[in-house]
Amino acid sequence: MRKKSLLIFVCILYILSITVIEVHASMPKTSADFTDLKDMDVKTKLKVDKWLSAGLIQGVSENRFGLNETITRAEFAKIVALSIGVEIDPEVKTSSFKDVKAEDLIYGYSLPYIEALRQAGVIDGTDIDRFNPGEEVTKEQFAVFLVRSLGKEAEAKQTEDVTDQTVSTYAKGYVALALQLFSYLRSEGAYNGLIPITRQMVLLGLDDLTVRY
């Protein structure tokens, strides 16, 4: 009788422990879960917590957020698509871009988001039929994403181009408008449009990107 009672008690403890683990695993992460954010300022932590809880961002690993790391076009496409609320078809398996494939073990997840943004007119490829999902998002690409996500492309085309030679021709109007709209993009000297953005800049842009397209 005692052995049976002990066995039942052990089983109950096991079930409870599994339940606790599952509940913890299903809870959204917070800035406290990432060791590289431990000494970060409160304002940044609050912003990270806000977008983690909304499911728009995630860390680069289980315990590292990677605030100062770059971000790929694939990952950024997912963030933008979720942020601005475009209609996403999770069943789509074919992309209009030759280098975006559902069977791609690294970037295949991004196909529905890329297609949703393409159809909404928010993104272009880096070539006629190529998206380059593994390429880093640059500062000028970021400006284009922001402007188009806010539905201000026509306004960008009417804005006088920046004379900054570090910005590609196609992006000059977008960058000029983005600099007017978003103070966090402004800095002393050249814009340096081809420099990759960091995940911290994505955090700053999410407040603007979450405006419905």
N, C-alpha and C positions, 0 to 999 in steps of 0.2 A: 504493500500500500504506500509506504514511504517512497519507494523507488518510482512508483507511478506518479505520485504528487510532485516529486522532484523533477521528473521528466516533463510534466505539464508546465511547471514553473519555468524551466529552461526554455521550453518552446515559446512561452509567452514573452520572455525576455528577448528571445531572438526576433520574434515578430515585431515587438516594439522598437528594437534597434534598427531593423530594416525600414520600418515606417519612418523613423526619425531621419534616416539617411536619405530616403526618397523625398521627403518633404523639404529637407535642406537643399537637395540637388535641384528641385524644381523652383526654388526661390531665386529671383533675379539677383545677380551679383551687385555689389556696391563698391565704391572706391576703396573701402577697407579690405577688400579681398585681393587687392593688387599691391604687391610690395613696393613697386616703383612709384606709387602715389603716396606713400607713407608721409613724406616730408613736404608734400605739395600744399599750396595755400588753400584755405577753406573755400574760396570762391570757385576755384577749379574743381575741387572735390564735389561740390554741390552740382556743378554743371555735368560732371561725369555721372553722378548718381541719377540726375534727371533723365539723361538719355539712355543709360543702362536700364532703368526701370521701364522706359518706354519701348525697349527692345530695338532701338535704332543703331546701337553700337555694341561692340564687345571688345574684350581684350585680345591681344595678340597671342596670349597663352592663358592658362588657368590662373596664374598668379602675377602676370605682367600685363599692364595696359598698353604700354608703348606710346606714351604721349608724344614723344619727339621723333617717332619713326614715321616713315613715309607710308603712303597708302596706294594700293593698286587701283586701276580703273575699274576692275571687276568689283572689288569691295565697295568702292565709292558709288558705283552704279546702284548697288543694292541699297545703300544708305539713302541715296537721293530718291530712289523709287518709293521706298517706305515713308520717307519724310514728307514728300509732296502729295502723296495719296493717289498716284496714277493707278489705273486698273491693271492688275498683274494677273496673268494667266499661268498658274503653276504647271499646267499640263503641256505648255508649248515646248517642243523638243527640237525645233529647227530655227536657226538664227539667219538673219539676212547677212551676217558677217561670217566669212569663211573660217576665221580663226576662233569663233565662239561655238563650242560643241557641247552638247549635253553629256557626252561620255568623258569629257575632260575631268580627270580626278581632282584637279586643283581648282579650276575656274568654272566648271560645268554648272555649279549652283547659281551662277550669276546670269545665265541665259534668259530666264523669264524677266528679270529686272532690266537687263539691257534692251530687250525687245520692247518692253513697255515704255521705256524712256525714248527709244527711237521713234515709236509710233506717236508719242506725245510731242515729238519735235524738240526734246530737251537735249539730246546728245547726237553727235555724229561719230563716225569712225575716224581713225587716224589716216585712213585711205578710203577709196571707194568701197571696198568690200572687206576691210580689216578694222577690227576694233582694238586690238592689242590689249587684252584683258589684264595681262601681267605687267604692263607698263605703269610707271608711277604717274600719278596725277600732278600736273604742273600748275604753277600759280596762274598762268593765263587760261588754262583749261578750267580751273576752279572758278575764275571770274565768269567764264562763259556759262558754266553750270548754274551759278547763282542767278545771273541775269535771265537766262531762259526759264529757270524754275519759277521765277516770279512773274513770268509772262511779259517781260519787258524787252523782247528781242527787237521789236519795231523801234522802240525808243533808243536802243543801242545803235541801230543803223542810222539814226538821225543825230547821234551824238558825235561831236567832233573828235576824230581819232587822236589818241595820245601820240606825241612825237617821239616817245621812248623807243630807241632802237633795240632794246632788249625784249620787245614784245613782237610776236609774229604779226604779219599784216592782217590775217583773218581775224585776229583777236583784239585789234587796237580799239575799235568802237566799244566792245564789251568791257575791256579793261578800263577805258575812260569813264564809262557809266558806273562800273562797279566801284571805282575809286570815289565817285561822288556819293554812292549809296552806303558803302560799308567802310567805316572808319578804321576797322582793324586791318584793312588791306593797305593802308597808307603807311609810308615810311620815308625816311630821308633817302634821296638819291634815286637810282633806277629801280624799276619794278622787278626786273629780272624774271620775266615771264616763263622761262624754261626751267627754272629751279623747281624741284618737287615740293609740294606742300607737306606739312606734317599732320598727324592725326589731331594735334592740338588746334590747328586752323580749322579742321573739320568741325570740331566742337563749337568753335566760334560761329561757324556758318550755319549750324543746325537751327538756330533761332530764326534765321531768315528762310531756310529751306522748308521749314514746317508750315509756311504759308501755303495754302492750297494753290496748285497750278491752275 
